[in-house]
Amino acid sequence: MARIVGYKFKGQYKEIQFSYDRYRDKHEAVAAAEGIDLRQFLKMEEQLKQFPKQGAAQKDFRQNEFKRMGLTDIHFIREDD
């Protein structure tokens, strides 16, 4: 079953189809949809993972970098049956 991700890119609300078969998480999916290259971001994120007890720093880094790229309010949209 495909999921839907809602987000804002530079203030404009958008929705995309999401599948764990193609993307690791919703952040990577929205970046791909907007044509944003995440190679440098992912390298820095891997470096942060090397430090013990830095989970909060990694989460803050991710949120701040995506905000800097213009991506905000990234969320899954619940489908009602």
PDB file with SEQRES, HELIX, SHEET and CRYST1 records, atoms N, CA, C and O in Angstrom:
SEQRES   1 A   81  MET ALA ARG ILE VAL GLY TYR LYS PHE LYS GLY GLN TYR          
SEQRES   2 A   81  LYS GLU ILE GLN PHE SER TYR ASP ARG TYR ARG ASP LYS          
SEQRES   3 A   81  HIS GLU ALA VAL ALA ALA ALA GLU GLY ILE ASP LEU ARG          
SEQRES   4 A   81  GLN PHE LEU LYS MET GLU GLU GLN LEU LYS GLN PHE PRO          
SEQRES   5 A   81  LYS GLN GLY ALA ALA GLN LYS ASP PHE ARG GLN ASN GLU          
SEQRES   6 A   81  PHE LYS ARG MET GLY LEU THR ASP ILE HIS PHE ILE ARG          
SEQRES   7 A   81  GLU ASP ASP                                                  
HELIX    1 AA1 LYS A   26  ALA A   33  1                                   8    
HELIX    2 AA2 ARG A   39  LYS A   49  1                                  11    
HELIX    3 AA3 GLY A   55  ARG A   68  1                                  14    
SHEET    1 AA1 3 GLN A  12  PHE A  18  0                                        
SHEET    2 AA1 3 ARG A   3  PHE A   9 -1                                        
SHEET    3 AA1 3 LEU A  71  ILE A  77 -1                                        
CRYST1    1.000    1.000    1.000  90.00  90.00  90.00 P 1           1          
ATOM      1  N   MET A   1       0.844  -1.181   0.000  1.00  0.00           N  
ATOM      2  CA  MET A   1       0.000   0.000   0.000  1.00  0.00           C  
ATOM      3  C   MET A   1       0.887   1.241   0.000  1.00  0.00           C  
ATOM      4  O   MET A   1       1.789   1.363   0.829  1.00  0.00           O  
ATOM      5  N   ALA A   2       0.640   2.137  -0.904  1.00  0.00           N  
ATOM      6  CA  ALA A   2       1.379   3.394  -0.974  1.00  0.00           C  
ATOM      7  C   ALA A   2       0.862   4.362   0.076  1.00  0.00           C  
ATOM      8  O   ALA A   2      -0.327   4.387   0.394  1.00  0.00           O  
ATOM      9  N   ARG A   3       1.758   5.135   0.592  1.00  0.00           N  
ATOM     10  CA  ARG A   3       1.394   6.163   1.561  1.00  0.00           C  
ATOM     11  C   ARG A   3       1.492   7.522   0.878  1.00  0.00           C  
ATOM     12  O   ARG A   3       2.062   7.656  -0.204  1.00  0.00           O  
ATOM     13  N   ILE A   4       0.928   8.512   1.530  1.00  0.00           N  
ATOM     14  CA  ILE A   4       0.994   9.873   1.015  1.00  0.00           C  
ATOM     15  C   ILE A   4       1.709  10.734   2.038  1.00  0.00           C  
ATOM     16  O   ILE A   4       1.446  10.644   3.237  1.00  0.00           O  
ATOM     17  N   VAL A   5       2.620  11.574   1.551  1.00  0.00           N  
ATOM     18  CA  VAL A   5       3.353  12.502   2.402  1.00  0.00           C  
ATOM     19  C   VAL A   5       2.951  13.915   2.008  1.00  0.00           C  
ATOM     20  O   VAL A   5       2.951  14.268   0.828  1.00  0.00           O  
ATOM     21  N   GLY A   6       2.611  14.712   3.002  1.00  0.00           N  
ATOM     22  CA  GLY A   6       2.313  16.122   2.784  1.00  0.00           C  
ATOM     23  C   GLY A   6       3.471  16.953   3.296  1.00  0.00           C  
ATOM     24  O   GLY A   6       4.109  16.591   4.285  1.00  0.00           O  
ATOM     25  N   TYR A   7       3.748  18.059   2.636  1.00  0.00           N  
ATOM     26  CA  TYR A   7       4.848  18.939   3.048  1.00  0.00           C  
ATOM     27  C   TYR A   7       4.688  20.314   2.409  1.00  0.00           C  
ATOM     28  O   TYR A   7       3.886  20.506   1.495  1.00  0.00           O  
ATOM     29  N   LYS A   8       5.458  21.248   2.904  1.00  0.00           N  
ATOM     30  CA  LYS A   8       5.513  22.575   2.292  1.00  0.00           C  
ATOM     31  C   LYS A   8       6.911  22.783   1.752  1.00  0.00           C  
ATOM     32  O   LYS A   8       7.904  22.531   2.434  1.00  0.00           O  
ATOM     33  N   PHE A   9       6.973  23.248   0.512  1.00  0.00           N  
ATOM     34  CA  PHE A   9       8.246  23.604  -0.101  1.00  0.00           C  
ATOM     35  C   PHE A   9       8.187  25.078  -0.439  1.00  0.00           C  
ATOM     36  O   PHE A   9       7.424  25.505  -1.306  1.00  0.00           O  
ATOM     37  N   LYS A  10       9.001  25.844   0.256  1.00  0.00           N  
ATOM     38  CA  LYS A  10       9.037  27.303   0.099  1.00  0.00           C  
ATOM     39  C   LYS A  10       7.645  27.903   0.238  1.00  0.00           C  
ATOM     40  O   LYS A  10       7.249  28.784  -0.525  1.00  0.00           O  
ATOM     41  N   GLY A  11       6.905  27.401   1.239  1.00  0.00           N  
ATOM     42  CA  GLY A  11       5.596  27.946   1.561  1.00  0.00           C  
ATOM     43  C   GLY A  11       4.434  27.359   0.788  1.00  0.00           C  
ATOM     44  O   GLY A  11       3.282  27.640   1.120  1.00  0.00           O  
ATOM     45  N   GLN A  12       4.692  26.552  -0.231  1.00  0.00           N  
ATOM     46  CA  GLN A  12       3.619  25.968  -1.035  1.00  0.00           C  
ATOM     47  C   GLN A  12       3.388  24.526  -0.600  1.00  0.00           C  
ATOM     48  O   GLN A  12       4.322  23.725  -0.578  1.00  0.00           O  
ATOM     49  N   TYR A  13       2.135  24.191  -0.250  1.00  0.00           N  
ATOM     50  CA  TYR A  13       1.791  22.846   0.203  1.00  0.00           C  
ATOM     51  C   TYR A  13       1.726  21.885  -0.970  1.00  0.00           C  
ATOM     52  O   TYR A  13       1.171  22.199  -2.023  1.00  0.00           O  
ATOM     53  N   LYS A  14       2.317  20.677  -0.765  1.00  0.00           N  
ATOM     54  CA  LYS A  14       2.318  19.650  -1.803  1.00  0.00           C  
ATOM     55  C   LYS A  14       2.108  18.281  -1.165  1.00  0.00           C  
ATOM     56  O   LYS A  14       2.312  18.107   0.036  1.00  0.00           O  
ATOM     57  N   GLU A  15       1.698  17.312  -1.981  1.00  0.00           N  
ATOM     58  CA  GLU A  15       1.546  15.931  -1.544  1.00  0.00           C  
ATOM     59  C   GLU A  15       2.198  15.030  -2.584  1.00  0.00           C  
ATOM     60  O   GLU A  15       2.135  15.298  -3.784  1.00  0.00           O  
ATOM     61  N   ILE A  16       2.836  13.941  -2.101  1.00  0.00           N  
ATOM     62  CA  ILE A  16       3.459  12.973  -2.997  1.00  0.00           C  
ATOM     63  C   ILE A  16       3.159  11.558  -2.510  1.00  0.00           C  
ATOM     64  O   ILE A  16       2.819  11.353  -1.344  1.00  0.00           O  
ATOM     65  N   GLN A  17       3.287  10.591  -3.407  1.00  0.00           N  
ATOM     66  CA  GLN A  17       3.185   9.182  -3.052  1.00  0.00           C  
ATOM     67  C   GLN A  17       4.507   8.765  -2.408  1.00  0.00           C  
ATOM     68  O   GLN A  17       5.572   9.228  -2.817  1.00  0.00           O  
ATOM     69  N   PHE A  18       4.439   7.899  -1.411  1.00  0.00           N  
ATOM     70  CA  PHE A  18       5.625   7.445  -0.703  1.00  0.00           C  
ATOM     71  C   PHE A  18       5.593   5.932  -0.566  1.00  0.00           C  
ATOM     72  O   PHE A  18       4.548   5.339  -0.303  1.00  0.00           O  
ATOM     73  N   SER A  19       6.761   5.316  -0.749  1.00  0.00           N  
ATOM     74  CA  SER A  19       6.898   3.873  -0.566  1.00  0.00           C  
ATOM     75  C   SER A  19       8.264   3.590   0.056  1.00  0.00           C  
ATOM     76  O   SER A  19       9.277   4.145  -0.367  1.00  0.00           O  
ATOM     77  N   TYR A  20       8.277   2.715   1.069  1.00  0.00           N  
ATOM     78  CA  TYR A  20       9.547   2.325   1.687  1.00  0.00           C  
ATOM     79  C   TYR A  20      10.415   1.517   0.730  1.00  0.00           C  
ATOM     80  O   TYR A  20      11.606   1.341   0.990  1.00  0.00           O  
ATOM     81  N   ASP A  21       9.858   1.026  -0.356  1.00  0.00           N  
ATOM     82  CA  ASP A  21      10.648   0.320  -1.358  1.00  0.00           C  
ATOM     83  C   ASP A  21      11.613   1.264  -2.070  1.00  0.00           C  
ATOM     84  O   ASP A  21      12.690   0.850  -2.500  1.00  0.00           O  
ATOM     85  N   ARG A  22      11.231   2.514  -2.190  1.00  0.00           N  
ATOM     86  CA  ARG A  22      12.056   3.490  -2.927  1.00  0.00           C  
ATOM     87  C   ARG A  22      12.872   4.403  -2.024  1.00  0.00           C  
ATOM     88  O   ARG A  22      13.978   4.804  -2.385  1.00  0.00           O  
ATOM     89  N   TYR A  23      12.334   4.735  -0.847  1.00  0.00           N  
ATOM     90  CA  TYR A  23      12.990   5.715   0.018  1.00  0.00           C  
ATOM     91  C   TYR A  23      13.132   5.190   1.436  1.00  0.00           C  
ATOM     92  O   TYR A  23      12.312   4.402   1.906  1.00  0.00           O  
ATOM     93  N   ARG A  24      14.180   5.635   2.107  1.00  0.00           N  
ATOM     94  CA  ARG A  24      14.433   5.237   3.486  1.00  0.00           C  
ATOM     95  C   ARG A  24      13.466   5.904   4.447  1.00  0.00           C  
ATOM     96  O   ARG A  24      13.028   5.295   5.423  1.00  0.00           O  
ATOM     97  N   ASP A  25      13.131   7.169   4.166  1.00  0.00           N  
ATOM     98  CA  ASP A  25      12.191   7.898   5.014  1.00  0.00           C  
ATOM     99  C   ASP A  25      11.507   9.009   4.230  1.00  0.00           C  
ATOM    100  O   ASP A  25      11.844   9.276   3.077  1.00  0.00           O  
ATOM    101  N   LYS A  26      10.545   9.646   4.873  1.00  0.00           N  
ATOM    102  CA  LYS A  26       9.745  10.674   4.198  1.00  0.00           C  
ATOM    103  C   LYS A  26      10.574  11.892   3.804  1.00  0.00           C  
ATOM    104  O   LYS A  26      10.265  12.554   2.813  1.00  0.00           O  
ATOM    105  N   HIS A  27      11.618  12.194   4.563  1.00  0.00           N  
ATOM    106  CA  HIS A  27      12.464  13.337   4.240  1.00  0.00           C  
ATOM    107  C   HIS A  27      13.197  13.137   2.913  1.00  0.00           C  
ATOM    108  O   HIS A  27      13.274  14.055   2.097  1.00  0.00           O  
ATOM    109  N   GLU A  28      13.733  11.935   2.702  1.00  0.00           N  
ATOM    110  CA  GLU A  28      14.412  11.650   1.444  1.00  0.00           C  
ATOM    111  C   GLU A  28      13.438  11.697   0.269  1.00  0.00           C  
ATOM    112  O   GLU A  28      13.807  12.128  -0.823  1.00  0.00           O  
ATOM    113  N   ALA A  29      12.214  11.263   0.483  1.00  0.00           N  
ATOM    114  CA  ALA A  29      11.215  11.269  -0.587  1.00  0.00           C  
ATOM    115  C   ALA A  29      10.872  12.691  -1.032  1.00  0.00           C  
ATOM    116  O   ALA A  29      10.802  12.966  -2.230  1.00  0.00           O  
ATOM    117  N   VAL A  30      10.661  13.585  -0.084  1.00  0.00           N  
ATOM    118  CA  VAL A  30      10.297  14.956  -0.472  1.00  0.00           C  
ATOM    119  C   VAL A  30      11.488  15.668  -1.110  1.00  0.00           C  
ATOM    120  O   VAL A  30      11.305  16.474  -2.022  1.00  0.00           O  
ATOM    121  N   ALA A  31      12.689  15.384  -0.650  1.00  0.00           N  
ATOM    122  CA  ALA A  31      13.872  15.986  -1.275  1.00  0.00           C  
ATOM    123  C   ALA A  31      13.996  15.516  -2.725  1.00  0.00           C  
ATOM    124  O   ALA A  31      14.295  16.316  -3.612  1.00  0.00           O  
ATOM    125  N   ALA A  32      13.769  14.226  -2.968  1.00  0.00           N  
ATOM    126  CA  ALA A  32      13.826  13.698  -4.331  1.00  0.00           C  
ATOM    127  C   ALA A  32      12.737  14.329  -5.198  1.00  0.00           C  
ATOM    128  O   ALA A  32      12.978  14.646  -6.363  1.00  0.00           O  
ATOM    129  N   ALA A  33      11.558  14.508  -4.642  1.00  0.00           N  
ATOM    130  CA  ALA A  33      10.451  15.104  -5.399  1.00  0.00           C  
ATOM    131  C   ALA A  33      10.776  16.530  -5.827  1.00  0.00           C  
ATOM    132  O   ALA A  33      10.319  16.985  -6.876  1.00  0.00           O  
ATOM    133  N   GLU A  34      11.554  17.228  -5.028  1.00  0.00           N  
ATOM    134  CA  GLU A  34      11.909  18.616  -5.346  1.00  0.00           C  
ATOM    135  C   GLU A  34      13.261  18.733  -6.039  1.00  0.00           C  
ATOM    136  O   GLU A  34      13.715  19.839  -6.333  1.00  0.00           O  
ATOM    137  N   GLY A  35      13.908  17.595  -6.302  1.00  0.00           N  
ATOM    138  CA  GLY A  35      15.182  17.618  -7.020  1.00  0.00           C  
ATOM    139  C   GLY A  35      16.351  18.105  -6.183  1.00  0.00           C  
ATOM    140  O   GLY A  35      17.312  18.654  -6.722  1.00  0.00           O  
ATOM    141  N   ILE A  36      16.281  17.911  -4.875  1.00  0.00           N  
ATOM    142  CA  ILE A  36      17.343  18.355  -3.972  1.00  0.00           C  
ATOM    143  C   ILE A  36      18.338  17.226  -3.774  1.00  0.00           C  
ATOM    144  O   ILE A  36      17.955  16.104  -3.443  1.00  0.00           O  
ATOM    145  N   ASP A  37      19.616  17.522  -3.975  1.00  0.00           N  
ATOM    146  CA  ASP A  37      20.694  16.548  -3.809  1.00  0.00           C  
ATOM    147  C   ASP A  37      21.053  16.440  -2.328  1.00  0.00           C  
ATOM    148  O   ASP A  37      21.448  17.430  -1.712  1.00  0.00           O  
ATOM    149  N   LEU A  38      20.920  15.256  -1.760  1.00  0.00           N  
ATOM    150  CA  LEU A  38      21.172  15.051  -0.330  1.00  0.00           C  
ATOM    151  C   LEU A  38      22.528  14.426  -0.020  1.00  0.00           C  
ATOM    152  O   LEU A  38      22.774  14.072   1.134  1.00  0.00           O  
ATOM    153  N   ARG A  39      23.408  14.276  -0.991  1.00  0.00           N  
ATOM    154  CA  ARG A  39      24.685  13.585  -0.740  1.00  0.00           C  
ATOM    155  C   ARG A  39      25.494  14.234   0.374  1.00  0.00           C  
ATOM    156  O   ARG A  39      25.964  13.530   1.268  1.00  0.00           O  
ATOM    157  N   GLN A  40      25.668  15.522   0.353  1.00  0.00           N  
ATOM    158  CA  GLN A  40      26.442  16.213   1.403  1.00  0.00           C  
ATOM    159  C   GLN A  40      25.734  16.112   2.748  1.00  0.00           C  
ATOM    160  O   GLN A  40      26.373  15.894   3.777  1.00  0.00           O  
ATOM    161  N   PHE A  41      24.429  16.270   2.737  1.00  0.00           N  
ATOM    162  CA  PHE A  41      23.641  16.170   3.963  1.00  0.00           C  
ATOM    163  C   PHE A  41      23.803  14.792   4.590  1.00  0.00           C  
ATOM    164  O   PHE A  41      24.018  14.683   5.797  1.00  0.00           O  
ATOM    165  N   LEU A  42      23.702  13.744   3.785  1.00  0.00           N  
ATOM    166  CA  LEU A  42      23.806  12.381   4.304  1.00  0.00           C  
ATOM    167  C   LEU A  42      25.200  12.079   4.842  1.00  0.00           C  
ATOM    168  O   LEU A  42      25.336  11.336   5.814  1.00  0.00           O  
ATOM    169  N   LYS A  43      26.234  12.642   4.227  1.00  0.00           N  
ATOM    170  CA  LYS A  43      27.599  12.473   4.741  1.00  0.00           C  
ATOM    171  C   LYS A  43      27.718  13.089   6.131  1.00  0.00           C  
ATOM    172  O   LYS A  43      28.283  12.474   7.035  1.00  0.00           O  
ATOM    173  N   MET A  44      27.198  14.282   6.303  1.00  0.00           N  
ATOM    174  CA  MET A  44      27.261  14.960   7.594  1.00  0.00           C  
ATOM    175  C   MET A  44      26.442  14.207   8.635  1.00  0.00           C  
ATOM    176  O   MET A  44      26.856  14.094   9.789  1.00  0.00           O  
ATOM    177  N   GLU A  45      25.298  13.700   8.238  1.00  0.00           N  
ATOM    178  CA  GLU A  45      24.452  12.946   9.151  1.00  0.00           C  
ATOM    179  C   GLU A  45      25.167  11.666   9.615  1.00  0.00           C  
ATOM    180  O   GLU A  45      25.063  11.288  10.782  1.00  0.00           O  
ATOM    181  N   GLU A  46      25.883  11.009   8.714  1.00  0.00           N  
ATOM    182  CA  GLU A  46      26.655   9.818   9.087  1.00  0.00           C  
ATOM    183  C   GLU A  46      27.750  10.167  10.094  1.00  0.00           C  
ATOM    184  O   GLU A  46      28.018   9.391  11.011  1.00  0.00           O  
ATOM    185  N   GLN A  47      28.370  11.306   9.932  1.00  0.00           N  
ATOM    186  CA  GLN A  47      29.400  11.739  10.877  1.00  0.00           C  
ATOM    187  C   GLN A  47      28.799  11.972  12.259  1.00  0.00           C  
ATOM    188  O   GLN A  47      29.420  11.639  13.268  1.00  0.00           O  
ATOM    189  N   LEU A  48      27.608  12.533  12.312  1.00  0.00           N  
ATOM    190  CA  LEU A  48      26.948  12.753  13.597  1.00  0.00           C  
ATOM    191  C   LEU A  48      26.600  11.438  14.285  1.00  0.00           C  
ATOM    192  O   LEU A  48      26.604  11.365  15.514  1.00  0.00           O  
ATOM    193  N   LYS A  49      26.303  10.406  13.514  1.00  0.00           N  
ATOM    194  CA  LYS A  49      25.959   9.100  14.084  1.00  0.00           C  
ATOM    195  C   LYS A  49      27.147   8.461  14.802  1.00  0.00           C  
ATOM    196  O   LYS A  49      26.957   7.593  15.653  1.00  0.00           O  
ATOM    197  N   GLN A  50      28.349   8.873  14.476  1.00  0.00           N  
ATOM    198  CA  GLN A  50      29.540   8.284  15.060  1.00  0.00           C  
ATOM    199  C   GLN A  50      29.758   8.706  16.506  1.00  0.00           C  
ATOM    200  O   GLN A  50      30.483   8.039  17.244  1.00  0.00           O  
ATOM    201  N   PHE A  51      29.146   9.791  16.910  1.00  0.00           N  
ATOM    202  CA  PHE A  51      29.300  10.265  18.271  1.00  0.00           C  
ATOM    203  C   PHE A  51      28.227   9.650  19.161  1.00  0.00           C  
ATOM    204  O   PHE A  51      27.041   9.733  18.843  1.00  0.00           O  
ATOM    205  N   PRO A  52      28.625   9.038  20.267  1.00  0.00           N  
ATOM    206  CA  PRO A  52      27.631   8.435  21.163  1.00  0.00           C  
ATOM    207  C   PRO A  52      26.752   9.504  21.814  1.00  0.00           C  
ATOM    208  O   PRO A  52      27.195  10.617  22.101  1.00  0.00           O  
ATOM    209  N   LYS A  53      25.507   9.129  22.034  1.00  0.00           N  
ATOM    210  CA  LYS A  53      24.537   9.988  22.722  1.00  0.00           C  
ATOM    211  C   LYS A  53      24.293  11.309  21.999  1.00  0.00           C  
ATOM    212  O   LYS A  53      24.105  12.343  22.639  1.00  0.00           O  
ATOM    213  N   GLN A  54      24.295  11.278  20.693  1.00  0.00           N  
ATOM    214  CA  GLN A  54      24.057  12.493  19.910  1.00  0.00           C  
ATOM    215  C   GLN A  54      22.748  12.417  19.118  1.00  0.00           C  
ATOM    216  O   GLN A  54      22.607  13.083  18.093  1.00  0.00           O  
ATOM    217  N   GLY A  55      21.806  11.621  19.580  1.00  0.00           N  
ATOM    218  CA  GLY A  55      20.533  11.473  18.881  1.00  0.00           C  
ATOM    219  C   GLY A  55      19.788  12.780  18.717  1.00  0.00           C  
ATOM    220  O   GLY A  55      19.231  13.056  17.655  1.00  0.00           O  
ATOM    221  N   ALA A  56      19.778  13.586  19.770  1.00  0.00           N  
ATOM    222  CA  ALA A  56      19.084  14.884  19.700  1.00  0.00           C  
ATOM    223  C   ALA A  56      19.785  15.818  18.721  1.00  0.00           C  
ATOM    224  O   ALA A  56      19.130  16.561  17.990  1.00  0.00           O  
ATOM    225  N   ALA A  57      21.104  15.782  18.707  1.00  0.00           N  
ATOM    226  CA  ALA A  57      21.859  16.634  17.783  1.00  0.00           C  
ATOM    227  C   ALA A  57      21.575  16.246  16.343  1.00  0.00           C  
ATOM    228  O   ALA A  57      21.453  17.108  15.472  1.00  0.00           O  
ATOM    229  N   GLN A  58      21.470  14.941  16.092  1.00  0.00           N  
ATOM    230  CA  GLN A  58      21.182  14.461  14.750  1.00  0.00           C  
ATOM    231  C   GLN A  58      19.783  14.892  14.316  1.00  0.00           C  
ATOM    232  O   GLN A  58      19.593  15.321  13.178  1.00  0.00           O  
ATOM    233  N   LYS A  59      18.818  14.784  15.202  1.00  0.00           N  
ATOM    234  CA  LYS A  59      17.442  15.190  14.881  1.00  0.00           C  
ATOM    235  C   LYS A  59      17.377  16.698  14.624  1.00  0.00           C  
ATOM    236  O   LYS A  59      16.727  17.133  13.673  1.00  0.00           O  
ATOM    237  N   ASP A  60      18.039  17.491  15.458  1.00  0.00           N  
ATOM    238  CA  ASP A  60      18.061  18.941  15.265  1.00  0.00           C  
ATOM    239  C   ASP A  60      18.733  19.307  13.942  1.00  0.00           C  
ATOM    240  O   ASP A  60      18.267  20.191  13.224  1.00  0.00           O  
ATOM    241  N   PHE A  61      19.829  18.621  13.628  1.00  0.00           N  
ATOM    242  CA  PHE A  61      20.537  18.882  12.376  1.00  0.00           C  
ATOM    243  C   PHE A  61      19.611  18.618  11.196  1.00  0.00           C  
ATOM    244  O   PHE A  61      19.531  19.427  10.272  1.00  0.00           O  
ATOM    245  N   ARG A  62      18.908  17.476  11.227  1.00  0.00           N  
ATOM    246  CA  ARG A  62      18.000  17.111  10.134  1.00  0.00           C  
ATOM    247  C   ARG A  62      16.900  18.161   9.966  1.00  0.00           C  
ATOM    248  O   ARG A  62      16.640  18.616   8.852  1.00  0.00           O  
ATOM    249  N   GLN A  63      16.262  18.542  11.062  1.00  0.00           N  
ATOM    250  CA  GLN A  63      15.170  19.517  10.982  1.00  0.00           C  
ATOM    251  C   GLN A  63      15.667  20.871  10.479  1.00  0.00           C  
ATOM    252  O   GLN A  63      15.022  21.497   9.639  1.00  0.00           O  
ATOM    253  N   ASN A  64      16.805  21.320  10.987  1.00  0.00           N  
ATOM    254  CA  ASN A  64      17.331  22.614  10.579  1.00  0.00           C  
ATOM    255  C   ASN A  64      17.782  22.628   9.120  1.00  0.00           C  
ATOM    256  O   ASN A  64      17.559  23.610   8.412  1.00  0.00           O  
ATOM    257  N   GLU A  65      18.407  21.556   8.672  1.00  0.00           N  
ATOM    258  CA  GLU A  65      18.863  21.504   7.282  1.00  0.00           C  
ATOM    259  C   GLU A  65      17.693  21.449   6.302  1.00  0.00           C  
ATOM    260  O   GLU A  65      17.724  22.106   5.262  1.00  0.00           O  
ATOM    261  N   PHE A  66      16.670  20.674   6.627  1.00  0.00           N  
ATOM    262  CA  PHE A  66      15.515  20.620   5.728  1.00  0.00           C  
ATOM    263  C   PHE A  66      14.777  21.954   5.709  1.00  0.00           C  
ATOM    264  O   PHE A  66      14.248  22.359   4.674  1.00  0.00           O  
ATOM    265  N   LYS A  67      14.741  22.627   6.837  1.00  0.00           N  
ATOM    266  CA  LYS A  67      14.129  23.961   6.871  1.00  0.00           C  
ATOM    267  C   LYS A  67      14.941  24.923   6.008  1.00  0.00           C  
ATOM    268  O   LYS A  67      14.374  25.748   5.292  1.00  0.00           O  
ATOM    269  N   ARG A  68      16.279  24.816   6.075  1.00  0.00           N  
ATOM    270  CA  ARG A  68      17.153  25.657   5.264  1.00  0.00           C  
ATOM    271  C   ARG A  68      16.930  25.398   3.774  1.00  0.00           C  
ATOM    272  O   ARG A  68      17.017  26.318   2.961  1.00  0.00           O  
ATOM    273  N   MET A  69      16.642  24.144   3.418  1.00  0.00           N  
ATOM    274  CA  MET A  69      16.381  23.782   2.023  1.00  0.00           C  
ATOM    275  C   MET A  69      14.997  24.243   1.556  1.00  0.00           C  
ATOM    276  O   MET A  69      14.692  24.180   0.365  1.00  0.00           O  
ATOM    277  N   GLY A  70      14.162  24.704   2.487  1.00  0.00           N  
ATOM    278  CA  GLY A  70      12.826  25.180   2.135  1.00  0.00           C  
ATOM    279  C   GLY A  70      11.725  24.160   2.361  1.00  0.00           C  
ATOM    280  O   GLY A  70      10.577  24.391   1.979  1.00  0.00           O  
ATOM    281  N   LEU A  71      12.063  23.017   2.986  1.00  0.00           N  
ATOM    282  CA  LEU A  71      11.090  21.949   3.237  1.00  0.00           C  
ATOM    283  C   LEU A  71      10.638  21.994   4.685  1.00  0.00           C  
ATOM    284  O   LEU A  71      11.452  21.873   5.601  1.00  0.00           O  
ATOM    285  N   THR A  72       9.333  22.168   4.892  1.00  0.00           N  
ATOM    286  CA  THR A  72       8.793  22.225   6.254  1.00  0.00           C  
ATOM    287  C   THR A  72       7.513  21.396   6.334  1.00  0.00           C  
ATOM    288  O   THR A  72       6.966  20.973   5.316  1.00  0.00           O  
ATOM    289  N   ASP A  73       7.056  21.177   7.544  1.00  0.00           N  
ATOM    290  CA  ASP A  73       5.791  20.478   7.813  1.00  0.00           C  
ATOM    291  C   ASP A  73       5.685  19.135   7.091  1.00  0.00           C  
ATOM    292  O   ASP A  73       4.641  18.821   6.519  1.00  0.00           O  
ATOM    293  N   ILE A  74       6.748  18.348   7.115  1.00  0.00           N  
ATOM    294  CA  ILE A  74       6.767  17.042   6.455  1.00  0.00           C  
ATOM    295  C   ILE A  74       6.036  16.036   7.334  1.00  0.00           C  
ATOM    296  O   ILE A  74       6.419  15.810   8.481  1.00  0.00           O  
ATOM    297  N   HIS A  75       4.975  15.429   6.784  1.00  0.00           N  
ATOM    298  CA  HIS A  75       4.168  14.508   7.577  1.00  0.00           C  
ATOM    299  C   HIS A  75       3.465  13.481   6.692  1.00  0.00           C  
ATOM    300  O   HIS A  75       3.191  13.727   5.518  1.00  0.00           O  
ATOM    301  N   PHE A  76       3.182  12.319   7.293  1.00  0.00           N  
ATOM    302  CA  PHE A  76       2.365  11.328   6.593  1.00  0.00           C  
ATOM    303  C   PHE A  76       0.906  11.732   6.701  1.00  0.00           C  
ATOM    304  O   PHE A  76       0.474  12.263   7.724  1.00  0.00           O  
ATOM    305  N   ILE A  77       0.150  11.478   5.641  1.00  0.00           N  
ATOM    306  CA  ILE A  77      -1.277  11.751   5.647  1.00  0.00           C  
ATOM    307  C   ILE A  77      -2.006  10.450   5.918  1.00  0.00           C  
ATOM    308  O   ILE A  77      -1.813   9.462   5.209  1.00  0.00           O  
ATOM    309  N   ARG A  78      -2.824  10.448   6.917  1.00  0.00           N  
ATOM    310  CA  ARG A  78      -3.569   9.252   7.287  1.00  0.00           C  
ATOM    311  C   ARG A  78      -4.705   9.012   6.309  1.00  0.00           C  
ATOM    312  O   ARG A  78      -5.481   9.910   5.986  1.00  0.00           O  
ATOM    313  N   GLU A  79      -4.775   7.783   5.853  1.00  0.00           N  
ATOM    314  CA  GLU A  79      -5.858   7.414   4.934  1.00  0.00           C  
ATOM    315  C   GLU A  79      -6.980   6.774   5.736  1.00  0.00           C  
ATOM    316  O   GLU A  79      -6.746   5.817   6.474  1.00  0.00           O  
ATOM    317  N   ASP A  80      -8.174   7.283   5.602  1.00  0.00           N  
ATOM    318  CA  ASP A  80      -9.343   6.697   6.254  1.00  0.00           C  
ATOM    319  C   ASP A  80      -9.913   5.600   5.366  1.00  0.00           C  
ATOM    320  O   ASP A  80     -10.067   5.781   4.158  1.00  0.00           O  
ATOM    321  N   ASP A  81     -10.222   4.469   5.972  1.00  0.00           N  
ATOM    322  CA  ASP A  81     -10.768   3.338   5.208  1.00  0.00           C  
ATOM    323  C   ASP A  81     -12.235   3.516   4.935  1.00  0.00           C  
ATOM    324  O   ASP A  81     -12.854   2.659   4.304  1.00  0.00           O  
TER     325      ASP A  81                                                      
END                                                                             
